[in-house]
Each structure stands twice: as C-alpha cells, then as structure tokens.
C-alpha cells in the first residue's frame, strides 16, 4: 500500500530515477477475445498464447519488485473503487456510453445485468468485454442496429492492449496526463484511469494535477511522453500523438510548473512500425539514450517554451543530438544505436522493441532477452541490462517501457 505521509504520491521527474512504484495490467481473458477476423480492429498482428504471456508478465513484475518497486495492478485498483455503489453506477453508465449501446431497452437490460455483479466482476467486464450471449432477456433483434450487426458477437469490446499501461496515462512531475487515445480500440482505457484518479486514495488527487484530459479532441499517448528531467519534457509527434495535443499539454505544464523550462516536440514518421517515440528512442542514463538508427535522419525537433502570457514560443532545432545537448545542458550525448548499428539487425530487433527499454535506475534498463545484439551494445556502453522473456508479450507490438506506467521515481 501507499505510505501515509502527506503530499503527492505521484512523482516522476525523470526517465531514469530509481523506480519506486509502477502501475501494470496483467494480460487476461481479454486476449482470448482476439480472433483473426478482428485482429486489425483490435491493433494486433497475431494471436498470443495467453498462458505463456501471463508467465512472462509475472517475470517482468517480479523483476521490478526485486529491484525495489511496488507493483500495483489496474484491475485490482478498479475493483477497489467499484466497491462504492455510486461509483459503480456511474462507471457502468459511462461504460455503456463508451460502447455506444444506445437502444434504451437493450441499455437498461445490460446495465441491470452488470450492476447486479460484484465489483470484481464489473471490473473484469470493463476489461474482458461482454458477449451478447451472456446477457439474459435481450431480444435477439430489438433494434435496427441489432439486425445490421447481428453477426458481431459482443456488446462490450475487450481491451487487449491494456497491458501496454504506458499509453492511456503518464505521470509527469507530481501530476498526471490522462491521454486521448488515437485508436477506437483503446479509447476506454483512459476512462478507467480517470476513475482511479478520481476515486482511489492511492492517487491523492488533492496534491496531483491533471495536465491533460482524455475528453480533449486532440490525441496524445503516453508512449510519446518522455520526462527527460525537471526542466525538460520530450513528446513525440507520431502516428498516435498530434501536434495540437502536444501544444495543449505544453501550455498546461509550462503554466503550472516554474521548474519546467521547455518541451521538445520530436517529430517522427507517422507509421505503425514506429508508432510512438519510445519505440525508437528511450533514455537509459543521464547522458545515454538508445535509438533505432533507421530513424535518425527522419526526425525533426521543435522547442516549445513560454511566450507572452499563456502563449507558446516555438523554435525549430537543428537536430535531435544538438537539441538534447542544449536542453539537458550536457557537453556530450551518447546515442547508442540498437542492433549494434547493423541495418538489418537493427530493423529486425526494432520490430521486437529493442529500443523500448524501461530504465529502473540510472544506467539500469529492462529489455527483452531476444534482442541480443541491442542488449550487447547497451552493455558495451556501460548500461546494466536486465533481460526478461517476451516471446508472447511482444506480439502486441510493445516492450518493457510500453508495459509500465511509473507512478513514483526517486529524484535525481
């Protein structure tokens, strides 16, 4: 449990401070809802083996615990907040709105069916989904949409991407960005985080601001947000994060945090192979970053800083390396190329998230063991590499950083 001292629990002022608390989701039966027909809609390229996947995720969580982090699970926190009957009622209403169950008779029957469940079962339905055959009393065709969508088996879609906890929210300083997800399949995830923030005492919302709200109509995702230090945040402008979203986040952060000096917008090609900034670029030590070499000549960088009043001044930067040196006030930056710099190896291992490392302390990074060349080059550059198995976890297109939402890190 969280400690009882007053003040904010949320505290992430760097990418590399020793990890003290983290939010995860252990893959569950939502992965069993994946079928070949709906893989693309649910953002998967393949169907993972859930039993093996859960073993791998337990290994990941245990590594974090062994290194001193407290691990919280989103499904357990959600169950706890849903013990309050009023919270449960509002959550189910929002869940059905999110799922676009608009026929009033069907909506009422599904609401009653879910409301009669215990909190644990409601949390599970929100994540695993709800099959049409599970709800008694609903007429097979009670509305036009029922006739048109008769072949579709679910009332509530599953959230198979939820184990990538990095994306729906990001802790920045003592606050939280509850993100607006780009893809329809993931838009319910930040709603769950908002309920945790509003109703779970762990988050101590009286001490922690919301920097971004998922209802804002400009997408931004946590895989694009890198807290480089107290003075500098980097945000990727990518397939999943918009320029407007970055500017809104920057305005809110700069207005409320005197220590924050600037936000670096790092623009990468908007393609699925890169997806988020952290799939091609992560921080592993004070002056060390791992980078996919195939991206270096495709990046443009802009500096956002305070203008007059609440305005934002935007300045183009020459390149990523020089921008990092200037912003972090370092004489040298070591960009460690994944795959050992070999073009073919780097491309193959980047597909298996070699650059999606999770720093758990300065110079200590969790990686997938399968990325042998990238792990070796990290070690040659003085980084302690903590390897985990990820043959099934990686099928969802994400690595250790994607799977974790740090809640608290030691200041450095």
TIBA-27860 format. One line per field, with one value per residue (C-alpha): residue number from 1; x, y, z. Coordinates in Angstrom, 1 decimal, m for minus. Each point is the difference from the previous one (the first is absolute). Last residue first. Layout:
! TIBA-27860
num <- (NUM,...)
X <- (X,...)
Y <- (Y,...)
Z <- (Z,...)
! end
This chain:
! TIBA-27860
num <- (412,411,410,409,408,407,406,405,404,403,402,401,400,399,398,397,396,395,394,393,392,391,390,389,388,387,386,385,384,383,382,381,380,379,378,377,376,375,374,373,372,371,370,369,368,367,366,365,364,363,362,361,360,359,358,357,356,355,354,353,352,351,350,349,348,347,346,345,344,343,342,341,340,339,338,337,336,335,334,333,332,331,330,329,328,327,326,325,324,323,322,321,320,319,318,317,316,315,314,313,312,311,310,309,308,307,306,305,304,303,302,301,300,299,298,297,296,295,294,293,292,291,290,289,288,287,286,285,284,283,282,281,280,279,278,277,276,275,274,273,272,271,270,269,268,267,266,265,264,263,262,261,260,259,258,257,256,255,254,253,252,251,250,249,248,247,246,245,244,243,242,241,240,239,238,237,236,235,234,233,232,231,230,229,228,227,226,225,224,223,222,221,220,219,218,217,216,215,214,213,212,211,210,209,208,207,206,205,204,203,202,201,200,199,198,197,196,195,194,193,192,191,190,189,188,187,186,185,184,183,182,181,180,179,178,177,176,175,174,173,172,171,170,169,168,167,166,165,164,163,162,161,160,159,158,157,156,155,154,153,152,151,150,149,148,147,146,145,144,143,142,141,140,139,138,137,136,135,134,133,132,131,130,129,128,127,126,125,124,123,122,121,120,119,118,117,116,115,114,113,112,111,110,109,108,107,106,105,104,103,102,101,100,99,98,97,96,95,94,93,92,91,90,89,88,87,86,85,84,83,82,81,80,79,78,77,76,75,74,73,72,71,70,69,68,67,66,65,64,63,62,61,60,59,58,57,56,55,54,53,52,51,50,49,48,47,46,45,44,43,42,41,40,39,38,37,36,35,34,33,32,31,30,29,28,27,26,25,24,23,22,21,20,19,18,17,16,15,14,13,12,11,10,9,8,7,6,5,4,3,2,1)
X <- (18.0,m3.5,m1.1,m2.8,m3.8,m2.9,1.8,m2.4,1.4,m0.7,1.2,3.3,0.5,m0.7,m2.9,m1.5,m2.8,2.1,2.8,m1.7,0.1,3.8,0.7,2.6,1.6,3.5,1.5,2.7,2.5,1.1,3.7,0.1,1.2,m3.1,m2.3,1.7,m0.6,m3.7,m0.5,1.7,m1.9,m3.5,m1.6,0.7,m2.7,1.2,0.1,2.5,2.5,2.3,m1.9,m2.7,m3.0,0.4,m2.5,1.2,m2.1,3.1,0.1,m3.8,m0.2,m0.5,3.1,1.8,m0.5,0.7,3.2,1.2,m0.4,1.6,2.9,0.5,0.5,m3.6,m1.1,2.1,1.2,m0.4,2.6,m0.5,2.9,0.5,m3.2,m2.5,m3.0,m1.7,3.2,1.4,m3.5,m0.6,3.5,m0.7,m3.5,0.8,0.1,m2.9,m3.1,m1.3,m3.6,m1.0,m3.1,m2.6,m1.3,1.1,2.8,2.0,1.0,1.9,m0.5,3.1,m0.5,1.8,0.0,0.8,0.4,3.8,0.2,m2.8,1.8,2.6,m2.6,1.1,1.2,0.7,2.9,0.8,m1.7,m0.7,m2.4,m2.1,m2.2,m0.3,m1.6,m3.1,0.1,m1.0,m3.2,m1.4,3.4,m1.1,m3.5,0.9,m0.2,3.7,1.7,m0.4,1.7,m1.8,2.4,m1.8,1.8,1.0,m1.9,1.0,m2.9,m2.5,m3.7,m0.1,2.8,m1.8,m3.4,1.4,2.2,m2.9,m2.1,2.9,0.6,m3.6,m0.1,3.1,m1.7,1.0,m0.8,1.8,2.7,0.9,2.1,0.1,3.2,m0.2,2.8,0.6,m0.6,1.6,m0.4,m3.6,m0.8,m3.6,m0.6,m0.9,m2.4,m2.5,m1.3,m3.1,m1.8,m3.7,0.5,m2.1,3.1,1.0,3.5,2.2,m2.2,1.5,1.1,m0.2,m3.8,0.2,1.6,0.5,0.0,m3.3,m1.9,m3.1,0.9,3.4,m1.3,m3.1,2.2,2.2,m3.1,m1.1,3.6,m0.5,m3.3,1.5,2.3,m1.9,m1.0,3.6,1.5,m0.2,m0.7,2.3,m0.4,3.2,0.8,1.5,2.9,2.7,m1.5,m1.8,m1.3,m3.4,m1.7,3.3,2.4,m2.3,0.6,m1.8,m3.1,0.4,m2.4,m2.8,m3.1,m3.1,m3.3,m3.2,1.9,m0.7,m0.2,m2.1,m3.2,1.5,m2.7,m2.9,1.2,0.6,m3.6,m1.2,m1.3,1.4,1.1,m2.2,2.1,m1.3,3.2,3.3,3.0,m1.0,0.8,3.6,1.4,3.5,3.2,0.9,m3.3,m1.4,2.8,m0.5,m3.7,0.8,2.4,m2.6,m2.7,m2.6,m3.6,1.0,1.2,m3.3,m2.0,2.1,m0.3,m3.8,m0.3,2.3,m1.9,m3.3,1.5,1.7,3.2,2.7,2.8,2.8,1.2,m3.6,m0.3,3.2,m1.0,m3.2,1.9,2.5,m2.8,m1.7,3.3,1.0,m3.3,0.3,3.5,1.7,0.8,3.0,1.6,m0.7,1.7,3.1,0.2,m0.4,2.6,2.6,2.5,3.6,2.3,3.4,3.2,2.1,m1.5,m3.4,0.8,1.4,m3.1,m2.3,1.9,0.0,m3.7,m0.4,1.9,m2.2,m3.1,1.1,0.7,m3.6,m1.4,1.6,m0.1,m2.2,1.7,0.3,m2.0,m1.6,m3.5,m1.6,2.9,m0.5,m3.8,m0.3,3.0,m1.7,1.0,m2.5,2.5,2.3,m2.8,0.4,3.0,3.2,1.3,m0.4,2.7,0.4,3.4,1.5,3.6,2.0,3.5,0.2,0.5,m2.8,0.0,m2.3,m2.6,m1.8,m3.6,m0.5,m0.5,0.1,m0.7,1.7,m2.2,2.0,m1.6,m1.0)
Y <- (12.5,m0.2,m3.5,m1.3,m0.2,m1.0,m1.7,m1.3,m3.3,m2.3,2.5,0.4,m3.8,m0.5,0.5,m1.4,m2.3,m3.0,1.2,m1.5,m3.5,m0.4,2.4,m1.5,2.5,1.5,2.4,2.0,2.0,2.8,0.7,0.6,m3.5,m1.2,2.0,m1.5,m3.5,0.7,1.2,m3.0,m2.5,1.4,m3.3,0.9,2.7,3.0,1.5,2.8,1.1,3.0,2.3,m2.1,m2.0,1.1,m1.7,m0.8,0.3,0.1,m3.7,m0.1,m3.2,1.9,2.0,m3.3,m0.8,3.6,0.2,m3.4,1.1,3.4,m1.0,2.8,m2.4,m1.1,3.1,3.1,1.6,3.8,1.2,3.7,2.4,3.4,m0.2,2.8,m2.3,2.4,0.8,m3.6,m1.3,2.5,m0.7,m3.7,0.4,2.4,3.7,1.1,1.9,2.5,0.2,2.7,m0.9,2.6,m0.1,3.6,0.8,m3.0,m3.0,m2.8,m2.5,m1.3,m1.7,m3.2,m1.8,m3.7,m2.0,m0.1,m1.7,m2.5,m3.0,0.2,m1.2,1.9,m0.8,3.1,0.8,3.3,m0.4,m3.7,m2.3,2.4,m1.4,0.4,m2.0,m1.7,2.7,2.7,m1.9,m1.9,m0.7,m3.0,1.4,3.1,3.8,0.8,1.5,3.5,0.7,2.9,1.2,1.6,2.8,1.6,m2.0,1.2,2.5,m2.7,1.0,2.1,m2.0,m3.3,1.2,1.7,m3.0,m2.4,2.2,0.3,m3.7,m0.8,2.5,m1.6,m3.4,m3.2,m3.5,m0.1,2.2,3.4,m1.3,1.9,0.9,1.7,2.2,1.9,m2.7,m2.6,m2.0,m0.8,m1.9,0.1,m1.7,m3.4,1.9,0.8,3.3,0.5,3.3,0.2,0.6,m2.6,m1.9,2.8,1.5,1.4,m1.4,1.4,m2.0,1.0,m0.2,m2.9,m2.3,m2.7,m2.9,1.2,m1.5,2.0,2.7,m1.3,m3.6,1.2,2.0,m3.0,m2.1,2.8,0.0,m3.6,0.5,1.6,m3.0,m1.8,3.4,0.9,3.4,0.0,3.2,m0.2,0.4,2.1,m0.3,2.2,0.2,0.2,m1.6,m3.3,m1.3,m1.5,m2.1,m1.0,m1.4,m2.7,m2.2,m2.9,1.8,m1.0,m2.9,2.3,m2.1,1.4,0.3,m1.2,m2.9,m2.7,2.1,m2.0,1.8,3.4,1.2,m1.7,1.1,3.5,0.2,m0.8,m2.9,m2.8,m2.9,1.3,0.7,m2.0,m1.7,1.7,m2.4,m0.9,3.5,m0.4,2.7,1.3,m1.1,3.4,1.6,m3.5,m0.7,3.2,m0.9,m3.5,1.3,2.5,m2.7,m0.4,1.3,3.2,m1.9,m1.7,3.1,2.2,m2.7,0.0,3.8,0.4,m2.5,1.8,3.4,m0.8,2.1,m2.6,2.2,m1.9,3.2,0.8,m3.4,0.4,3.4,m1.4,m2.9,2.4,2.3,m3.0,m1.4,3.4,0.2,m3.6,0.5,m3.3,1.2,1.9,m3.2,m2.0,2.7,m0.2,m3.7,0.2,2.7,m2.1,1.6,m1.0,1.5,0.4,m1.0,m1.8,m3.4,1.5,1.1,m3.4,m1.6,2.1,m1.1,m3.6,0.2,1.4,m2.9,m2.5,1.9,m0.1,m3.7,m0.7,2.6,m1.4,3.1,0.4,2.0,3.4,1.8,3.4,m1.0,0.9,m1.8,m3.2,m0.1,m2.8,m2.0,m0.2,1.7,m0.4,m2.3,3.0,1.6,m3.1,1.5,1.9,1.3,3.8,2.1,3.1,0.8,1.1,0.7,0.1,1.4,3.2,m0.6,1.6,3.1,2.0,m2.6,0.5,m1.1,m0.5,3.7,1.3,m1.3,m3.1,m3.1,m2.4,m1.7,m3.6)
Z <- (m9.2,1.5,0.9,m2.2,0.5,m2.1,m2.9,m2.6,m1.3,m3.0,m2.7,1.8,0.1,m3.7,m2.4,m3.2,1.3,m1.0,2.3,3.1,m1.6,m0.6,2.8,2.4,2.3,0.0,2.5,m1.9,2.0,m2.3,m0.4,m3.8,m0.7,2.0,m2.2,m3.1,1.3,0.7,m3.6,m1.5,2.2,m0.4,1.2,3.6,0.0,1.9,3.5,0.4,2.6,m0.7,2.5,1.6,m1.3,m3.7,m2.1,m3.6,m3.1,m2.3,m0.6,m0.6,m2.0,m3.3,1.1,0.2,m3.7,m1.1,2.1,m1.2,m3.6,0.3,2.3,2.5,2.9,m0.5,1.9,m0.3,3.2,m0.2,2.5,0.7,0.7,1.6,1.9,0.8,m0.3,m2.5,m1.9,m0.2,m0.9,m2.7,m1.5,m0.2,m1.3,m2.9,m0.9,2.3,m1.2,2.5,1.3,2.6,1.8,1.2,3.6,0.7,m2.5,m1.1,2.2,m1.8,m2.8,m1.7,m3.4,m1.2,m3.3,m0.3,m3.2,m0.2,3.4,m0.5,m1.6,2.8,2.6,3.1,3.5,2.1,2.3,1.7,3.4,m0.6,m2.0,m1.9,m2.8,m3.8,m2.8,1.6,2.7,m2.6,m0.8,m3.0,m1.6,m2.3,0.1,m2.0,0.8,m0.7,3.0,1.5,3.3,1.7,2.8,2.9,1.9,3.3,2.6,3.5,0.1,m0.6,m0.4,m3.2,m1.6,0.5,m1.2,m3.1,m0.8,0.2,m2.3,m2.4,m0.1,m0.6,m2.9,m1.6,0.2,1.7,m1.4,m3.3,1.4,1.6,2.8,3.2,1.9,3.4,1.3,3.3,2.6,m2.2,m3.2,0.7,m3.3,m1.4,m3.3,1.5,2.2,m2.8,m1.4,m2.1,m0.5,0.9,3.7,1.9,1.1,2.3,0.1,2.8,2.8,3.3,2.9,3.7,0.5,m2.4,2.6,m2.7,2.5,1.5,m3.0,m1.1,m2.6,m1.1,m0.3,m1.8,m2.4,m0.6,m1.1,m2.4,m1.3,m1.2,m1.7,m3.0,m0.8,m2.9,m1.5,m0.7,0.7,3.7,2.0,3.0,3.7,0.7,3.6,2.7,2.4,m2.7,m3.1,0.5,m3.3,m0.9,m2.6,m1.7,2.5,1.2,m3.0,1.8,m1.1,m3.6,0.1,1.2,m0.8,m1.9,1.8,m1.6,m1.8,m2.6,m3.2,m2.5,0.8,m0.7,m2.5,1.8,3.5,m1.4,m1.1,3.5,2.1,m2.0,2.2,2.9,3.1,2.9,1.1,m0.6,m0.5,m3.6,m1.1,1.2,2.4,0.0,1.8,1.4,1.1,0.6,2.4,2.0,0.2,1.2,2.7,1.2,0.5,m2.8,0.3,m1.8,m3.0,m0.8,0.9,m2.3,m2.8,0.3,0.1,m3.0,m2.0,0.7,m0.6,m3.3,0.3,0.8,m1.3,1.8,1.7,1.0,1.5,2.0,1.1,1.5,1.5,1.7,1.3,1.8,1.3,1.4,1.7,1.4,1.4,m0.4,m3.5,1.3,1.3,m3.2,m2.0,2.2,m0.5,m3.8,m0.2,1.7,2.4,0.2,2.7,m1.4,1.8,m2.6,0.9,m0.4,m3.6,m0.9,1.6,m2.3,m3.1,1.0,0.7,m3.5,m1.6,1.8,m1.1,m3.6,0.2,1.0,m2.4,m3.2,m2.2,m3.0,m2.8,m1.6,2.8,m0.1,1.2,m3.4,m1.8,2.0,m0.5,m2.5,1.3,3.4,3.2,2.9,1.8,0.5,2.1,2.2,1.8,m0.5,3.3,0.1,1.5,2.1,1.5,3.3,1.1,m3.2,0.5,m2.0,m3.8,m2.0,2.3,2.2,0.7,3.3,0.6,3.8,0.6,3.5,3.4,1.4,0.1,m2.2,m3.0,0.4)
! end
